[in-house]
Amino acid sequence: MALSILSRKEKEIVIRRLLIQAPPGEFVNAFDDLCLLIRDEKLMHHQGECAGHQHCQKYCVPLCIDGNPVLLSHHNVMGDYRFFDHQSKLSFRFDLLQNQLKDIKSHGIIRNETEYLRAVVLCALKLYVNDHFPAGNCNVLRKTIKNKDFLIACIEDHSYETGGCWNGLWKSKWIFQVNPFLTLVTGRIFVQAHFFRCVNLHIEISKDVKESLEIVNQAQLALSFARLVEEQENKFQTAVFEELQELSNEVLKKILRRDLPVTRTLIDWQRILSDLNLVMYPKLGYVIYSRSVLCNWII
């Protein structure tokens, strides 16, 4: 359906859906491409702000405030497109398109035992992240749900290589209730990669985790939690490598629609056509036919 015959409401829905589908690290690129198609600056700016807010929550976009890393997620959303950071005690808006903090305000927090535990868990988690991730970030949030205190730990590391035609993201989220003796830790580890050199390949892998932790004191809980995260993420990484190694040539042939040769080399069609002395424009139909014949012959 042509965009010109869509109502404004329909355009808003289409634009937001397309922007939300943008892989991590590619939101601005997707926005710029859509601007060329839509040619409505006001509409794109509004939808870009809404979709950008959701993108930040979905992929734990990292920021730096007063020298400390902050991970944006739906757990530190305050409403009205604002986020809150426990470490700096600030609330703010974040413009993903301009990569800029806006409307920064101070925001007080209640100093209690759970807040001190949050700080201790954050210290232990930082030690793990610094040892295992090249440029990792982590954050620990505190949340009260139905008069029960919860700690939420988020980990993120990424490598966005647009020039190299690939982007990759690792993130995990861990939640547990602050109980006197025993707590249940629930976590989710998520990896996403996008390759776009000669092929558009998306890979998403995730794993859910549930483990119990005994609680003796704050220091013991923080160290035990960090060890649990390390153990589970190491297992996940090993399993991912094993699965990728099993994706052999035979497996690739089975999942493809047609049996194609896996040569791991690029075919230089221009050189082949040159060698056959084919003229592109006047004999376009013949060139297309010749390519199909060559493909069938190679296969």
N, C-alpha and C positions, 0 to 999 in steps of 0.2 A: 504494500500500500504506500502511495506517495505521501511524503510528509505534508505537501501543500494542501491535501484534502482532509487532513486530520484537524479536529477541533483543538483548541488550546489545552483543554484538560487531557485529551488523548496524547498530545505531544509531551506534556509534563510526565505522564505515566511512562511513555516510551523512553524519554531521556533519563529518568531516574533509574529505570530498570537496567539500561545499558551502562550507566555509570556505576551502579552497584556491582555489576558483573566484572568490572575492571579488576585484573589480578593485582596483588600487592606490588607497589612500586610503579604502577602504570596508570594511576588515576588521572594525573595531570595530562598525560598523553591522550587518554581517551576523551577527556574534556575538550582539549584543543581540537581533536578531530571532529567531534560533534559540533563544535562552534562553527566550523567551516560548512557543515551541512545545514544547521538550523538557521544561522544568521539572525539570531534574536538575542542580543546581549543581555537584556533584562531577564528574559526567561532562563537563559543558560546560567546566569549568575545565581539566581534563586535556587534552581535545581542542583547546581554544583555545590552550594552551601549545604543543602539538605543531604544529598548523597555523600558528600565528603565527610559529614558528621557520622554517618553510618559506616563508611569505609574505615574511619579511624577506630571505631569500636570493634569492628569485625577483625581487623588485622593488627590490633595493639600497636598503633603507630607511636614510635618513641619520640620524646621531646627532651630538652635539657633546660631545667629551671634552676638557677643559682648553682650551677655546676652539678646538679643531681639529675639522674635519668628519671623520666616520668613516662609510663606507658598508659595510653588512652584505652579505655575499655568501657563496656556498658556498666561496669561496677562503680566507676567514679564519675558517672554522669549525674548532673544536678538538675537537668531540665533547661529549657530555653537555650539549647545548644552550648551549655556550659559544662566544664569538667572541674574536678576538684583534686588537688594533690595534697596528701597527708604530710609529706615531708616538708614542703615549703609553706603549708597552710594557706594556699592561695586557690582561688577559683578563677576561671578564665574561659575565654572562647579561643578556638584554634581554627584559623583559616588554612585549610589544606592546600588550596590553590596557590596561595602566596607564601605558604610555610611560615606563618606568622601568628604569634600570640596577640590576643586583643582583649580589651576590657578586663584587665587584671584587677582582682580585688582580694583583700585579706579575708580569711575565713577561719574562725576559731574552731578548735576541737576540744573535746573533753579529755583531760589527762586522767586516765585510770589504769588499772592493772593490764587491761587488754591492749591499751596503747603502748605500754612498755614492752609487752610481749611482741607486738607488731614490730617494734624497732629491733628487738633481739633476733627475731626470725629473719628480718631483712638483712641483718649483718651476716648471718650464716648462709643465706641464699646467695649473697653477693660473692662470697668466697667460692662457692660452687660454680657460679656463672663465669667468674673471672678465670677459673682453671679450665673450663670446658668449651667456651665460646670465643671466637676471635674478636667479635665486637658486640658481645651480648649485653642485654639490658634486663633488669628485673625490678619488680615493684611489689610491695605488700600493702594491701588495703584492709581496712577494717569496716565491717558492716554489721548493723544490728537488725535482725529480722525476728519479729514477734518476741521481743525482749531477750533474744539469744544472740550472743556475740559470735561472729565468724571472722576468720582471717582468709583473705584471698590473695594468693601469690601468682604473679604473672611473669613469664620469661619470654624474651623475644630476641631473635638474631636474624639478620637478613643479609643478602648480597644482591644488590640490584645492578646488573651489568647490561644496561640497554645497548651500549656499543658492542658488547659481546653477544647480544641476541639471547640473553637468558636472565631470568630473575628467580630468586629463591627465598623462601621464608620458613623459619622454624619458630613455633610458638607453643607454649603450654600454659595451662591454668590449673591451679590447685586450690581446693577449698576445704576447710575443716572448721568445726565448731570448737570453741574454747570450753572444754569440759574439765572437771577436776581430775579424773583418773584415766579415762580412755576416750579417744576420739577417732572418728572415721574420716579418712582423707579421700576425697574424690578428685580425680584429675583427668585432663584430656590433653594429649600431645598431638600436634597437628603440623604437617609439613606440606608445603605447596611449592611447586616449581613450574615455570613456564619457559619453554624453548620456542623460539620463533625464527630460526635460521633454516630456510628451505622447507620448514614444516612448522605447523602450529600445534604444539604438543603441551597439554596441561596434565600435571600429575598432582593428585591430592591423596595424602595418606594420613590416617588418624588412628588413635588408640585411646580407649577409655580405661581408667585405672581406679580401683577401690582397694584401699589398704587401711588397716587399723594401726594406731600409734598409742603407746602407753605414755602417760604424762606423770613425771615425777616433779620437775621444776621447769622454769622457763628456759634455762640454758640447755637442759637435756632435751626438751621438746624441739627447740630450734635446730640442734645438731641432728637429732633423729629425723626430723622432717627433711633437712637438706640431704641426708644420706638416702632417704626414701626416693626423693626426686632424682638424685644421681643414678640410683640403681635402676629405676623404671625407665629413665630416658636413655641410659646405656643399652638396656635390653631392646628398647624400641629402635634405636639406631642400628644395632646389630641385625635385627629382624628385617629392617628396610634394605640394608645392604644385601642380605641373603636373597630377598625377594627379587631385587634388581638383577642379581647375578643369574637367577633362574630364568630371567626374561631373555632366553637365548634366541638364536636365529630360528629354531624350530617353533618356539612359542610365538614369535613375531609373525611367522608365516600363517599360523593357525588363526590368529586374531585379525589378520588383514582380510579384506573382502576377496582379494585375488592373491594367488601365490606370486609374490614378487621376489626377485633376487636381492639378497642382502649383501651388497658389495662394499658398503661403507665408503664409497667414492661418489663424487659428483660427475654427472654426465655433461659434457660441454656440447650442448646442442648446436650452438653457433658454429663451432668448429666442424661438427659433423655436416651441417647444412652447407657450409662453405666448401667442404670437400666434395659434396655432391653437386656443387655448382647450381644450387637452387636459388631462384630470385624470389624474395619475400613478397613484394607487393603484387606484381601481375599474376603470380602463380600461388596466391595465398591458399587456395583450396588444395592445391597439390602438395604444398608444404605440410599442411595439417594432416593430409592423408599419409604422406611419407613418414611423419612422426609416429602415427599410430602403427604403421607397418613396422617401423624400427622397434617400437616398444614391444609389439607382439613377437618380433623375431628375437629380441633380447631375452624376453621372458621364456 
